[in-house]
């Protein structure tokens, strides 16, 4: 044991002696259960008092003492694998100045054994553990245990002496294959610890669903909803029933189909929907078609065969049309909601069934509520004029928004496949023209087929026109490289801009400083994929993990990994609002080997670099699939952005960080990584 740990334990013992009471916050109970005629599962359950916790077996460094299990040697049995522990709570502990994994409330460890004796025997051993709360830790304690096990000949009589309390708290989970034998693992299903509470998970998922409403892929679907449910305004009972069917369909699609997709197709299927060119071009065309329809070019009607079938279903309650609308909403919105539900899908694909279902239900419930209420009360809009007038103006305004936001889908496909047809400046030019035309329309300078004559400009229209033209003026400097931080999530990356004045100035400053010390800015070798991938703000770095790790060792600098994607809205926001801060840029440029790993890039890699996933067994042949698999298998996360700090051996320095627009928090994250790196290199 290292000196720091010895000193810590000694201090704990001295402090403990000073108290007049003996604390026993952890109670251990032991039980066994039969797996088959020759195999038994040994269960070690710790029940902790409120606020206390015990630690994982896998604690590294000079921190708390890990939980360990020692089995007395015997010819009566053979251990199968090692002691299994469930997923615990992982977080940074300021007391130990390191990331620790622990368990709160209760936890069950399990060890499987193969019976070698034909007679009953007693299996004995000792476990050692340490427990702490927020204020103090107790000295490590040894606990002796014993199990009575029937011999193989009497295997059928083995008692499954799991107590009712144990059954209430431990659930038999998925079977994992072991190199020696089949292993049955137990998953702690109690609502324990922060981050593990199903109620908190439900609430967070619900809030995520509300936030998803505000994404550019979702709110343009509102006019489609209005148009559909206004068709049944004469039959209010049928319209309201369809509104309920619509809401329930959204919840069912996300909860049931989303979980099935995760289990059967894997978490990367969400990545396919949000980044592959086929769904993105399809969504782009849908938005363009609806925009043309709202402009008054034509009316969108379903094919006659579909209308006939819908009418037949309408006689029974009319659920088919409502379900179709719900399914369309889910598909079109998936490009933006994918990163949000991605983590839930990973949980589902990883074998945790209850948690992802609850998460998907919470998300879809919030996601469906506004649409359902809006569909339930279509009279709010049906009272307005049906042709011309204000209602038609609303449709035209929404048509302009459909045009602008539909470009996002084309942009994602363009970035992912490196077509180069919709770079940032071209994208901005489209937006400037579209919103300028919208401003002129609001002033009555443009008219469409179903518009009424505008005799005077109302106060609301003039206010909207002012806002629109202000937005246009705000975007114009973007044509010469202005960052436009508030639009970062909607625009292509800054690096795709053909004429970026900021980049030119930045490059000139960098060239002027080359006469000085350049050791902090030079790379070890030419980065792979640098011809198709770039880093923001002129940063120099890598796009391949192995190449970056090699440079980290050579330069003796920590590794900053950015799991990102071309279609990641939050990634662009982080780059524009956080990475652009001078303090962040200075640290990244001088102290870290910066690495951007694109999880959605479709560029094929040489066969020698293909990897076979340990997660799903599939061969990964593209940049995106290779690094998406790395993120899932290494960190059990598939949402972006996701920032990881590693040392030169590829070991975690601090707990990874996700989306957070607080610059100070990000600087603190980077500085803690540097501090930990320096400690390990002393």
N, C-alpha and C positions, 0 to 999 in steps of 0.2 A: 504494500500500500504506500502511496506517495506521501511525502512529508506534509503537504497541505491537508490531505485527508486525515492523517494521524492527529495533526494539531486540532482540526475541526472536531473530531470525535472526542479527544481529550477535553476540549472546552465544553462539549455537550455533557460529558460525564460530570465535570466539576459543577456545572450549572445545575444539573439534575439533583446532585447531592444537597444543594442549598435549599431545595423545596421540602416542605414538611409532609407532602403527600406523594404517594407513588402513583404515577400516571400509567394506565393500561388502556390506551385508546384503540387498540387493535385486538380483535378476537379471531382466532383461527379455528376452523372446524374442518374435519376430514371425512370424505366419503368415497365410495367406489361404485362403479357401474360396469356391467358386463357389455362388451362389444360383440364378442362371439365366443365360441366354446373355449378358445385358448387365449383370449385377449381381454384385458381389463383396463379400464380407465380410472386412474387415481386423481381425485379432485381435492385441491387445497384452496379453501375459501377463506379470505380475509374480510372481516366486517369492521369498518372504521367508524369511530365517532365523528360527529359533525365537524367539518373543518380539517380533519386529519387525512393523510394519504400515505400510501406506501409506494415504493419505486419499482420501476421495471427491472428486469434482469439485464437489460442492455444499456447500462449507463457507462459512458466512456469519460475519461478525463478525471480531473481532481474535483469531483463533485460528491453527491450523496452516495451512500453505500448501496449497491444494487441488491435486489432480492436474489438469493441463491438457494439451490436445493442439493442436498447430499444424500445419496442412497447407500445404506450399508450393503456391502458386497454379499452376494448369495448365489448359490447354484440353482435356487428355486425359480428364478425369473430372469428375464432379459429386458432391458430398457429398449423401447422402440422410439427412435428419434430423441428429441430433447423436450424439456418442459415447455408446454405451449402457454402463451399468455394472450389475452384479447387485446384489441386496439385500445390504447389508453389515451391520456391527455398529454399532448406535447406542447410545451411553451417555454419561453425564456424565464429563468429563475434568477432574479437579481441577487439573491443571497449567495448563490453558488457561481453567479456570473457565467452561466452556461444554459444551454437548452437541455431540459430534462423531460423524461417521460414518467408519468406517475398514474396512480389509480385512486379514485375517491369513492366514498360510500361503501362499495364492496367490489371485490374482484375474485374470480376463480381461475387459478392456474390448474393445468392438467398434465399428467404424464401417463402415457400408455405403456403397458408392459405385456410381454408374452409369458405365459405360464409354462414352466419347464418341469414342475414337480407334479406327482400324482397324489400327493398328500397336502392337507391343509398346512399353511405356513403363515408366519407373521413377517410382514415387510416393514422394516424400520429405517429411520433416517433422521436428518436434522435440516431444518431450513433456517436461514439467517435473513433478517430484514431490518430496515430502518424506516421510521415514520416521522413525519414532520407536519406542522401546521404553519400558518402565516407568521407566527411569532417565535416558534422554537422547534427544535428537533430533539428526539430522544436517542440515546445511544443504541447502536445495533444490538439486536436481541436474537438469541438462538431459541428455536422451538423444536422440541422433539415430537415426532409423529410415528404412528404405527397403523398398519392396515392388516386385517385378517383376510387371507385370500384362500379360497378353496382350491384344491389341486385340480389338475386337468381332468382327471377321471370323474370328478364331481362338478364339472363346469356348469352343468345344467342347474345346479343348486346354488350357484353364486347369487348372493343377495345384492340386489340393487338398492343399497341402503342410502339412497339420496333422500334427504329429509324433505318434508313439504316446503320448508323455507328455501332449501336449495333449488327445488323444482320451480319455485316462484320466481327465482332470480337468475337461473342459468338455463339457457335454451340450447339444445343440440343443434349445431350449425353444420355447414357443408362439409362433405368428406373431401379431404385432400390426400393425394397420392404421396406416399413416402418412399424413399429408396429401398427401405427394408420391408415395409408392410403398409396396409391401409390405416390411416390415422383419422380418428374422429375428434374434432376440436369443439370446444365449448365456447360460445360467445356470450359475454356478459351483456344482457339486454336491459339492465336497469337504467333509469334516467339518472345517470351519475355524472357529476362534475360539469363545469361550464364547457360548452361546446359539444357535450354528449347528450344534453337534454333534448328529447324529441319535441318537447313543447317549444323550446327556444329555436330549434331547427325549423319547426313549423312556422313560427312567427317571422323568422328571417326569410324563409322562402316566400311567405305571404307578402312581405315588404318588397322582395325582389320582383314579384309579379306586378305590383303597383308601379315600380320603376320601369318595368319593361313596356308599360303602356306608352311611356314617353319616348321610346326609341323610334328612329326614322323608319323602321320597317313595319311598325304597328299602327301608328295613328293615321296613316293614309288609308288604312282599311275601313275607317269609320264611315266614309261616304258609301262604300259598298254595302255596309250593314244597313244604313239608313234607307238606301234605295230598295233593298230587298224587302225589308219589313214594312215599308210604306205601301207595297202592293196589296197588302191585306188589311188596309186601314178600315175597309167597310165591314169586316168581320173581326171585331176587336177580340172576341174570345179565342178565335183561331190564331190571331197575331200574337196574343200574349202567351198562348201555349207554345207557339213556335219560338218565342223569345226564351222561354224556360228550356226548351229542347236545345236551342242554340248554346245557352250557357252550360248546360249539363254535357253537351257534346264536346265543348272545349276542355272541360275538366276530365272527361273520360279519355279523350285523345291523348292529353298530356300524361295522365296518371297511368293508364293501362298500356297504351301503345308505346309511350315513351320508355316505360320500364321494360317492356318486351324487347324493344329495339336494343336497349342496353345489354340485356342478357344474351340475346341471340346474335346480334350483329356487332356488338362491341361499342365502346364509347366513341370510336373514330367515325361512326356513322353520322354523328352530329356534325363533325368536321366536314364530311362530304356534302351535306346539305348546305352548309354555310359558305363553302369555298369552291366547290366544283363548278365548272363553267356551265354545265347543263342546267342545274336548278337556278343559278344566278341569271343566266340569259333568259330563262323561262320567266322568272319573276320580273326582270326588266321589261320584257315584252308585255306582260300582264299590266304593269303600271302604265306603259305607253298606250295600250289599248283603252284602259279605263280613262286615261287623261283625254284621249280623243273623243270618247263617248261623252264625258262631262263638258267638253267644249261644244258639243252639239253636232259632231260629225255623223254619228249614228247612235242608235239605241242598242244596247246589249241585250240579246235574248238568247235563251237556251235553245238547243236543237229541238225540233218537234218531238222526236222520240223521247228525249229527256223530259220535256214539258209534260207529255202524256203520262209518263211514269210518275212524275212529281204530282200531277193532278190526282192520280189514283191514290197516292200516299196521303195527299191532302185530305181526301175523304176519310181516311183513317186517323187523321191527326196532323198530317203535313209535316212529318219530321225529316223527310229526306232533304228537302231544300235547306232547312235550318242546319242539318248536319253538314251538308255540302259547304255552306258558308263558314261554318266553324272549322272544317277541315282546310279550306282555303286560307283562312286566317292563320292557322297553325303553320301551314307550309310557308307562306310568304314571310311570316314574322320570325321563322326559325333562324334566319341569318343573323338577327340581332339577339334573339333569346338563347341561341345555342350556347354562348359562353356562360350564361347564367345557369342553365340547366345542365351544363356539361359535368360539373362536379357531382350533381345528383346521379347522373348516368354512370359515372365511374363507381360511385357507391353501389349502385345496383349491379353493375357488371362484376364487382368484386365480391358478391355473395351476400351483401347486407340487403335484405329484402324490405323490412319494415321501414327503415329510415328513408330510403329513396322514394317509397310510395307516399309517405307522409310529406316529404319535401315537394314532390311533384304535385300532390294534391293542394298543398298550401300555395304554391306558385300559381297553379292553374285557377284556383278559386279566386285569387285577387285579380288575375289576368282576365277572367270571364265576367266579373261583377260589373264593370262599367259598360261593357258591350251588352250584357243582358238587360241592365236597367235602361240603356238607350234604346234597345230593341223593344222593350216592354212598353215604353211610352213614346211611340212614333208620332203620336198626335201633337207633340211639341213642335214638330216640323211640318206635319201634314196640314196644320192650320195656315201655314204660309202659302203664298201663291205657287201653284204647281208649274206654271210656265211663265218665263220672264220674271220680272220683279227681283225681290231680294233673294229668294230661294235659288233662282238660277244663277245669281251672282255668287252665291256661296259655292255652288257646284263649279263654276268657272275658276274661282280662287283655288278650290281644292284640286282642280285640273292642273293649274300651274305648279302646285306643290307636288302632285303626282309626277310631273315631268322632272322636277328638280331631284326629288328623292329616289325616283326610279334609276337615276344615273348611278346611285350607290352600288346597285347590284352589278351593273356593267363594269364599274370600277374595280370591284372585288375580283371578278373573273380576269380583268385586264392585269391586275397586279399579281395575281396568283400564277398566271400562265405567261407573264412577261410579254404581252402582246404589244404594249407601248402605244395604244391608240387613245388612251384617255389619261394622260399625265395631269399633274396638278394644275398647270396653267390652262390647259384645254378645259378641264373640269370647271375651273373658276370662271372661265369665259362663258361657258354655258349658263352657269348660275347667275352671273351678272346680267346676261341678256334676258333670261327667264324672269328674274325678279324685277328688272327694269320694265319689261312688258306688263308684268302684274301691276306695277305702280301706275303705268299709263292707263291700264284697264280700270283701276279704282278711280282714276280721275275722269273716266268716261271718254277717253280718247280712242279706245278700242271697243268694238262691238262684235258679239257672236250671234249665231242664228236665233236663239231663243231669248235674247236679251230684250228687255223693255227699254224704251227711250229714257235716257237720263237727262231730266230737265234741270236738275240742280244737284250739287254734290252735298250729301248729308255729312253731318259732323263725324259719325263713325267712319265713313269712307275716307274722309280727308285725313283723319288720324291714322288709319291703316296705310294710306298712301305715304304719309310722312315716315312712318316706321319702315315701310318697304324701301323707299328711296334712301333712307339712312343706312339700311342694311346693304344696299348696293354700293353706296359710297365707302362703307367699311370694307367691302370686299376688294375694291379696286386696287389698293396698295398690295394686295396679295399677288397681283400679276407680276410684280417685281421682287417678290420674295418675302413680303411681310408674313409673319408666322400665323396670324389669325387664330389665336389660341382657342377662342370660344367655338371654333368650327373644326377643331383638330380631329374629332372623331368622325366627321362626315366627309372630310376631304382626303384625297390621296396623299401619301407621305410627301414631306417637303423635298425629299431627295429626288423626286421625279420631276421637279420643276426645271424647265429648260434654262430660264434666266433668273437666277436667285442672287439678288444683289448682296444679301447678307452673307451668302456662302462665298461670293467673290471677295468681299472685304475680309472675311474670316481667313480665307486661304492666303491673302496677301499678308496678313498679320503673322500667320504661321510661317510663311516663307521668310519674312523679315527676321524671325527669331531663330532661324536655323543655324545662325552663327554661334548660338549659345549651346547649352547642354541639351541634347536631343534624346537622351537615353530614355526619357519617360514617354516619348511620343513615337519612337520607332517600334515597328513590329519585328518579330523574329523571322518571319518569312511571308511571302505573298499569300494573302488569305484565299482559301477556296471560295468559289461562288461569288467573288467580289465583282465579277462582270455583270451579275444580275441582281445582287443584293447590296444594300447600303445601310449604314448606321446614321442616325440623325445628328444634326448640329456639327457635322464635320468630324465626328469621333472616328478614330481608327481602331479596328478590331477584327474579330473573326466571326465566321458563320458556321463553323464546324467545331464540335466539342473536343475531339481528340487533338486537333491542331491547336486549339486554345489552351488546353491543359498542358501540352508540351511546351508552349511558350511561357506558361505560368511557372513551370519548373525552371526553365532557362533564365527567366528574368527574376525569379524568386518574388513574384508578386501574386496577390490573391486573384481569383477568377470571379468576374461578375457575369452571370448568365441571365440573359433576358429571353424567356420563352415568350415569343410573340407570334404574330400572324398578319398577313396582308389584310385580312378581313376583320381584324380586331379593332373595334372602335375605341375601347378603353386604352389600348396600347398607344394609339395616336394621341389621346388626351394626356396620358402620362408623359409622353415625349415632349409635347408642346408646353405643358404647364409645370412639369417637375424637372425633367431632364434639362430644360433650357435654363434653369436657374444657374447663375455663375458658380455658386458653391458646389452644386451637384456636378456640373460639367468639369470643374477643376479636379474633383476627387476621381471621377471616372477616367479622365484623360491622363492623370499623373500617377494614380495609385493602383489601378486595376487593369487586368487584361479583360477588355470588354468583349462579350460574345453575344450575338443575337442568333437565336435558334428559331427559325421559322417553322411552325408546326403545320402550316397549310400550303407550303410551296410545292408545286407539282413537277419541278425539275427532276429528271431522273438522274441517279447517281451511278457511277461505275459498279459493275457486278462485284468487284472485290470489296466494296464498301457496303454491300447489302447486309442487313442484320435480320436474324430470326428472332421474333419477339418472344420473350419469356412470359408475356402477358396473355397473348392470344395465339401464339404459335405460328403466326403468319410472317412471311418474308417481306421486309420493308425495302422498297426499291426507289423511293423518292426522298428528297430532302425533308419534306414535311412529315411524311410517315415515319421516317427514321427518328426525328427529334420529338415528334408527338409521342412515340413509343418510349423514348428515353424519359420524358417527363412523367408519363404514367407509371412505368415500371420502377423508376427511381424515387419518385416523390408522391405517387398515388394521387396526382392532380392532373386535370387536362384543361383547366380554364386559363385564359390569358388576360392580362399580362401576369407573369409569375417570375419573380426575381430571386435568384439563388446566389449566395456567396460561398465559394469553395476555396480550400487551401490548395497547395500545389500537388497534394496527394488525391485530390478529388473529394475530400471530406468536408461536410458542412461546417461553416464557421459560426453562423447564427441561424435562427429560424427564418425560413424564406418569407418573402413579402409579396403581397398581391396589390391590387389596385388601391391607391391611396394618394390623393391629390395634395396632401399636406407636405410641403417641401421640407420642413424641419424634421418630420418623422422619417423622411427618406434619407436625409443627411445623417440623422442619428443611426439609421440602419447601416449605412455605408461605413460610418466611423466605428461602430461596434465590430463590424467585420474586420476592419483594419487592426483594431486593438487585439482581437482574438488571434489574428494571423501573426502579429508580433509576439504574442505570448508563446505560441507554438514553435516559433523559430528562435527562441532564446537558447 
